[in-house]
Amino acid sequence: MLALVVLASSLASQQPTRAARPTPPGIDIPAMRKAVVTIQALDANGQLMASGTGFFVTEGYVVTAAHVLEDASGCRIELSDGQQMRCSVAASDSAKDVAMLTVTGRPPAALHWGASESMKDGDEVTVISNPLGQLPGTVSRGIISASRVVKGTKLLQISAAISHGSSGAPVLNARGQVIGIVRSTIEAGQSLNFATATDAIRNLNNDQGAVAEGQALLTPKNNARATTGSVSSLPQITIGQTITGNLSESDSLYPDTTYYEAYQFMATPGQDVTIDLASSDFDPVIIVSGGGLPQTIVDDDGGPGCASRVSQAFAGRGPYRVLVNTTSHPHRQTGRFSLSITEGSKPVQDGRPASADCQATLTAATASEAPHTIDVGQSTQGALTRRDVVLDSDSTYAQAWTIQGRAGQTVTIDLESDSFDSFLFLRGPGITGGRDFQDDDSGGNCHARVTATFPQSGEYEIVVNTALGEHYATGAFTLSVTTGSKPKSVAPCRRNSNQ
């Protein structure tokens, strides 16, 4: 049987690629080359292990073949101008052999997705890659020889010349759109090359299972005796055990801004087990992977209320990875949880988001939250939490307090907190914005103070917020409103230097 050979280039010498034929009209090769990068797989010491090809897409990710980073501890990309930068994995699907990476900064150019389903056998394609990791920007041309489905994944068989180091390269249609990602070749034949069709993987970054797998793709390999891969160092949970824990800001963070903790367990092949994750502080999501599972298992509301539940028999012994995770909204949820694994099967509810009893629970919780109000002459305690509104412009939480204002009335609003750098602003009738109605440090010691005169009589909102740069900060605060004006404090804000 002929074997498919993946094309990540090792540091050993390989045969060079064949000369490229002219590219079809309509493709701006110089512009396309700027979007194509070299992917460098690094070992635990930061040394180069292997290389492949990748490319920027319009969503800002770098797309490549997942096997390029197999057994790597880190990754780096090199732009067409030679500039290098570190990368991290946002999502990965090893079955489809594709990964999405994130890098800092603005991409020099980006490629657009095309529809692989619209391509026909015999259509011309162009590949831009870096064969051997030494020939960046190499262009080759061919046709789609056939379309095949292998283990549930659609592959495009192409005749365009590729070589080791071309893995992850974009396969372009006549309009310069990406319709495939180079993944493998049959070396015993001629021009028997394969690419993953793009229609099935364009939204990989929105697949929680792929995000979970991506977190495990780059893992330090310092322990040569480890036999369980990336799960070898994870805390163990056994069948019949319940673990209580606390998801916090010190835990690992997904690209979708959710925190997670990882555990592992061993199973008896064919034995039914039930994994339950419950929390009264956040909306839990449980993710199970590894151990030869055909695909990652993700559950949101399969258990009672908003709890998550996975109940099934596992074919192998494992180890299996269990991630304690949350829904992406509200942002960056934290709090206490209970994770348990029990023998036997239990009913699993419809796993679609916001199942009936979970929706009822959330509605009751929302209804119990009273609106925030404050009067002139009053001082009150409050807390900025992860249930508050997120301002998308700067990723900070905001909480509105209603106050009745009288036209011509002057008040001073003070916001103090030891948990975050205070920022507040006032909005309402007759206020069109500007610095007169917002403040960061005028109260001294990183506290906020606004002295304002209400332009009209009516209802106003004092918005409790945090300073720019304190993303998703929360904590207790004191809000007070007094009659008349107060001077700005000269006490400097030394919050950052004291931390």
VEXZA-200723 format. One record per residue (C-alpha): residue in three letters; z, y, x negated. Coordinates in steps of 0.05 Angstrom, whole numbers, padded with zeros to 5 digits, always signed. Layout:
BEGIN
alaZYX ...
END
This chain:
BEGIN
met+00000+00000+00000 leu-00017+00069-00026 ala+00043+00112-00039 leu+00049+00187-00023 val+00070+00225-00085 val+00107+00291-00076 leu+00082+00349-00118 ala+00142+00386-00146 ser+00126+00397-00219 ser+00174+00367-00270 leu+00178+00398-00338 ala+00135+00342-00366 ser+00061+00354-00377 gln+00014+00338-00319 gln-00061+00337-00310 pro-00089+00406-00294 thr-00119+00423-00227 arg-00194+00422-00217 ala-00234+00486-00215 ala-00233+00523-00149 arg-00295+00536-00109 pro-00309+00604-00077 thr-00263+00623-00020 pro-00290+00637+00049 pro-00304+00708+00070 gly-00249+00746+00107 ile-00191+00726+00061 asp-00163+00781+00017 ile-00142+00738-00042 pro-00108+00793-00083 ala-00065+00812-00023 met-00050+00739-00007 arg-00029+00725-00079 lys+00026+00778-00074 ala+00059+00738-00018 val+00058+00672-00057 val+00116+00657-00104 thr+00139+00604-00153 ile+00201+00564-00132 gln+00245+00543-00189 ala+00297+00488-00178 leu+00359+00497-00222 asp+00412+00448-00245 ala+00487+00460-00245 asn+00480+00498-00312 gly+00426+00543-00285 gln+00371+00509-00325 leu+00302+00496-00297 met+00292+00426-00268 ala+00227+00430-00230 ser+00182+00480-00197 gly+00139+00487-00135 thr+00105+00540-00094 gly+00129+00582-00035 phe+00108+00642+00005 phe+00137+00701+00044 val+00126+00701+00119 thr+00132+00761+00166 glu+00203+00742+00187 gly+00226+00756+00116 tyr+00238+00684+00094 val+00207+00647+00036 val+00179+00580+00060 thr+00170+00520+00014 ala+00172+00444+00015 ala+00244+00417+00018 his+00232+00364-00035 val+00220+00420-00087 leu+00296+00432-00086 glu+00317+00359-00082 asp+00378+00346-00127 ala+00380+00420-00147 ser+00444+00461-00151 gly+00410+00528-00145 cys+00342+00561-00136 arg+00304+00621-00162 ile+00238+00651-00142 glu+00187+00686-00187 leu+00141+00738-00156 ser+00068+00746-00175 asp+00087+00804-00221 gly+00138+00761-00259 gln+00200+00789-00226 gln+00253+00736-00214 met+00310+00733-00163 arg+00360+00683-00138 cys+00350+00650-00070 ser+00392+00612-00020 val+00373+00562+00034 ala+00372+00587+00106 ala+00347+00523+00138 ser+00317+00456+00118 asp+00285+00396+00151 ser+00276+00339+00102 ala+00238+00296+00154 lys+00185+00350+00159 asp+00193+00368+00086 val+00201+00443+00096 ala+00255+00494+00077 met+00265+00568+00091 leu+00298+00609+00036 thr+00329+00678+00036 val+00325+00729-00019 thr+00349+00801-00026 gly+00302+00860-00023 arg+00236+00874+00011 pro+00179+00824+00000 pro+00118+00852-00035 ala+00074+00821+00019 ala+00079+00770+00075 leu+00033+00719+00106 his+00023+00709+00180 trp+00030+00644+00217 gly-00032+00613+00247 ala-00039+00559+00300 ser-00048+00492+00267 glu-00063+00461+00335 ser-00128+00502+00338 met-00154+00473+00273 lys-00207+00418+00276 asp-00228+00365+00227 gly-00280+00395+00181 asp-00253+00466+00185 glu-00249+00501+00118 val-00181+00517+00087 thr-00156+00554+00025 val-00094+00539-00016 ile-00059+00588-00063 ser-00009+00554-00109 asn+00022+00549-00179 pro+00000+00482-00208 leu+00046+00455-00263 gly+00089+00516-00254 gln+00045+00551-00305 leu-00017+00574-00266 pro+00007+00622-00212 gly-00044+00648-00162 thr-00091+00588-00169 val-00140+00587-00110 ser-00173+00523-00085 arg-00216+00509-00025 gly-00231+00448+00018 ile-00233+00423+00089 ile-00187+00388+00138 ser-00208+00316+00129 ala-00164+00290+00186 ser-00101+00303+00226 arg-00048+00249+00226 val+00022+00238+00254 val+00070+00204+00206 lys+00140+00188+00231 gly+00134+00240+00285 thr+00110+00297+00240 lys+00038+00322+00244 leu+00004+00323+00176 leu-00062+00356+00158 gln-00103+00315+00108 ile-00139+00365+00064 ser-00190+00361+00008 ala-00170+00426-00027 ala-00152+00412-00099 ile-00077+00413-00112 ser-00032+00387-00167 his+00041+00379-00186 gly+00075+00446-00174 ser+00033+00460-00112 ser+00085+00433-00064 gly+00104+00486-00013 ala+00039+00525-00021 pro+00008+00557+00040 val-00054+00525+00070 leu-00095+00582+00100 asn-00148+00584+00154 ala-00210+00627+00151 arg-00170+00688+00175 gly-00117+00680+00120 gln-00064+00653+00167 val-00016+00597+00148 ile-00032+00532+00184 gly-00001+00483+00136 ile+00049+00473+00079 val+00029+00429+00020 arg+00074+00369+00013 ser+00042+00307-00020 thr-00019+00271-00049 ile-00044+00201-00059 glu-00058+00199-00133 ala-00097+00134-00130 gly-00153+00168-00090 gln-00193+00232-00094 ser-00176+00295-00054 leu-00126+00257-00011 asn-00076+00313-00002 phe-00028+00327+00056 ala+00004+00388+00087 thr+00056+00394+00142 ala+00025+00428+00203 thr+00061+00494+00217 asp+00067+00493+00293 ala+00127+00446+00290 ile+00167+00486+00239 arg+00156+00560+00252 asn+00224+00569+00286 leu+00263+00526+00237 asn+00312+00582+00224 asn+00334+00579+00298 asp+00348+00504+00295 gln+00423+00494+00284 gly+00412+00424+00257 ala+00363+00452+00205 val+00411+00507+00188 ala+00466+00455+00177 glu+00420+00413+00133 gly+00401+00475+00094 gln+00473+00489+00076 ala+00477+00421+00042 leu+00410+00424+00005 leu+00435+00461-00056 thr+00500+00428-00077 pro+00532+00425-00147 lys+00520+00357-00179 asn+00574+00361-00233 asn+00606+00294-00215 ala+00559+00241-00241 arg+00600+00185-00209 ala+00596+00212-00139 thr+00561+00163-00094 thr+00563+00199-00028 gly+00521+00260-00047 ser+00542+00327-00021 val+00596+00299+00025 ser+00636+00267-00031 ser+00685+00324-00038 leu+00695+00338+00036 pro+00762+00326+00069 gln+00765+00259+00106 ile+00779+00248+00180 thr+00788+00176+00204 ile+00776+00145+00272 gly+00840+00153+00313 gln+00859+00217+00276 thr+00866+00289+00302 ile+00861+00348+00254 thr+00884+00418+00272 gly+00856+00475+00231 asn+00838+00548+00230 leu+00768+00575+00223 ser+00774+00640+00183 glu+00735+00693+00146 ser+00746+00655+00081 asp+00704+00596+00107 ser+00630+00585+00093 leu+00581+00628+00131 tyr+00514+00609+00162 pro+00454+00656+00161 asp+00465+00663+00236 thr+00533+00697+00221 thr+00576+00638+00244 tyr+00632+00607+00204 tyr+00641+00532+00193 glu+00685+00480+00161 ala+00660+00411+00139 tyr+00692+00343+00143 gln+00668+00271+00133 phe+00682+00205+00166 met+00663+00132+00159 ala+00641+00089+00218 thr+00637+00016+00236 pro+00563+00001+00249 gly+00550-00007+00324 gln+00619+00017+00344 asp+00623+00072+00398 val+00663+00133+00376 thr+00676+00201+00407 ile+00682+00264+00367 asp+00716+00323+00403 leu+00722+00395+00380 ala+00764+00443+00421 ser+00789+00514+00412 ser+00821+00567+00456 asp+00801+00621+00406 phe+00726+00611+00400 asp+00668+00575+00434 pro+00661+00512+00391 val+00598+00478+00367 ile+00599+00410+00332 ile+00545+00387+00284 val+00540+00316+00258 ser+00491+00295+00203 gly+00481+00246+00145 gly+00491+00172+00142 gly+00418+00157+00157 leu+00417+00192+00224 pro+00344+00203+00245 gln+00362+00275+00263 thr+00422+00322+00262 ile+00465+00320+00325 val+00486+00388+00353 asp+00531+00397+00415 asp+00557+00460+00448 asp+00591+00445+00514 gly+00591+00369+00519 gly+00666+00364+00526 pro+00715+00392+00578 gly+00709+00467+00590 cys+00676+00499+00530 ala+00695+00442+00483 ser+00642+00404+00444 arg+00635+00328+00446 val+00591+00276+00412 ser+00599+00204+00437 gln+00555+00148+00411 ala+00550+00088+00365 phe+00529+00100+00293 ala+00482+00051+00261 gly+00510+00056+00190 arg+00577+00063+00156 gly+00564+00133+00132 pro+00593+00176+00106 tyr+00576+00225+00162 arg+00585+00299+00157 val+00620+00336+00215 leu+00616+00412+00217 val+00666+00453+00258 asn+00623+00512+00280 thr+00618+00565+00335 thr+00565+00595+00380 ser+00529+00654+00349 his+00555+00701+00403 pro+00605+00733+00400 his+00591+00746+00326 arg+00632+00712+00272 gln+00684+00678+00315 thr+00748+00652+00283 gly+00812+00619+00305 arg+00849+00554+00314 phe+00815+00488+00331 ser+00828+00414+00342 leu+00780+00361+00315 ser+00790+00289+00335 ile+00753+00223+00329 thr+00771+00166+00377 glu+00745+00096+00386 gly+00704+00083+00449 ser+00655+00122+00492 lys+00672+00183+00535 pro+00627+00222+00583 val+00587+00279+00554 gln+00567+00337+00599 asp+00500+00369+00601 gly+00494+00400+00532 arg+00456+00461+00554 pro+00490+00527+00538 ala+00540+00553+00588 ser+00551+00490+00629 ala+00585+00501+00696 asp+00658+00493+00676 cys+00648+00530+00610 gln+00615+00587+00648 ala+00675+00589+00696 thr+00723+00591+00637 leu+00687+00648+00603 thr+00681+00687+00669 ala+00756+00680+00681 ala+00772+00703+00611 thr+00727+00763+00617 ala+00755+00782+00684 ser+00826+00781+00656 glu+00811+00836+00605 ala+00832+00903+00634 pro+00792+00966+00618 his+00821+01010+00563 thr+00847+01078+00586 ile+00888+01132+00552 asp+00915+01200+00575 val+00925+01265+00539 gly+00995+01263+00508 gln+00995+01188+00503 ser+00999+01141+00442 thr+00981+01068+00449 gln+00974+01004+00408 gly+00910+00963+00408 ala+00870+00913+00369 leu+00797+00910+00349 thr+00776+00837+00358 arg+00715+00793+00355 arg+00709+00797+00430 asp+00691+00870+00425 val+00621+00899+00424 val+00581+00894+00359 leu+00541+00955+00338 asp+00476+00925+00312 ser+00462+00987+00269 asp+00518+00972+00220 ser+00549+00905+00242 thr+00616+00935+00262 tyr+00659+00923+00324 ala+00672+00979+00374 gln+00721+00987+00431 ala+00716+01043+00483 trp+00776+01079+00514 thr+00767+01122+00576 ile+00800+01190+00580 gln+00796+01245+00633 gly+00776+01312+00602 arg+00781+01383+00630 ala+00729+01436+00612 gly+00755+01480+00556 gln+00814+01434+00540 thr+00825+01423+00465 val+00854+01357+00442 thr+00865+01320+00377 ile+00849+01246+00374 asp+00881+01204+00319 leu+00863+01132+00301 glu+00906+01096+00249 ser+00902+01025+00223 asp+00929+00986+00164 ser+00877+00931+00177 phe+00812+00971+00171 asp+00783+01038+00150 ser+00785+01077+00216 phe+00725+01112+00246 leu+00722+01142+00316 phe+00674+01182+00358 leu+00676+01217+00426 arg+00621+01214+00478 gly+00613+01240+00549 pro+00586+01297+00591 gly+00561+01356+00549 ile+00565+01319+00483 thr+00499+01306+00448 gly+00526+01278+00383 gly+00537+01311+00316 arg+00594+01311+00266 asp+00640+01353+00310 phe+00653+01292+00353 gln+00661+01237+00301 asp+00705+01226+00240 asp+00723+01177+00185 asp+00781+01202+00141 ser+00805+01270+00168 gly+00872+01239+00188 gly+00888+01223+00115 asn+00899+01156+00082 cys+00835+01128+00112 his+00856+01147+00183 ala+00808+01183+00230 arg+00821+01248+00266 val+00776+01287+00314 thr+00795+01355+00344 ala+00749+01371+00402 thr+00742+01417+00462 phe+00715+01383+00524 pro+00651+01418+00544 gln+00657+01398+00617 ser+00707+01365+00664 gly+00696+01291+00673 glu+00705+01222+00643 tyr+00697+01214+00568 glu+00699+01154+00521 ile+00737+01150+00455 val+00704+01095+00414 val+00749+01059+00364 asn+00706+01035+00306 thr+00708+01019+00232 ala+00678+01055+00173 leu+00608+01041+00149 gly+00608+00982+00102 glu+00666+00945+00134 his+00623+00894+00169 tyr+00657+00857+00226 ala+00726+00885+00208 thr+00782+00873+00259 gly+00856+00886+00266 ala+00912+00926+00300 phe+00909+01001+00309 thr+00945+01061+00339 leu+00906+01110+00382 ser+00937+01176+00404 val+00913+01239+00439 thr+00953+01304+00434 thr+00942+01374+00463 gly+00916+01427+00416 ser+00885+01424+00347 lys+00911+01394+00283 pro+00887+01409+00212 lys+00850+01358+00171 ser+00893+01320+00123 val+00880+01325+00048 ala+00911+01256+00034 pro+00856+01216+00001 cys+00831+01149+00025 arg+00851+01098-00028 arg+00842+01036+00015 asn+00790+01003-00030 ser+00828+01015-00095 asn+00892+00985-00066 gln+00859+00920-00046 
END
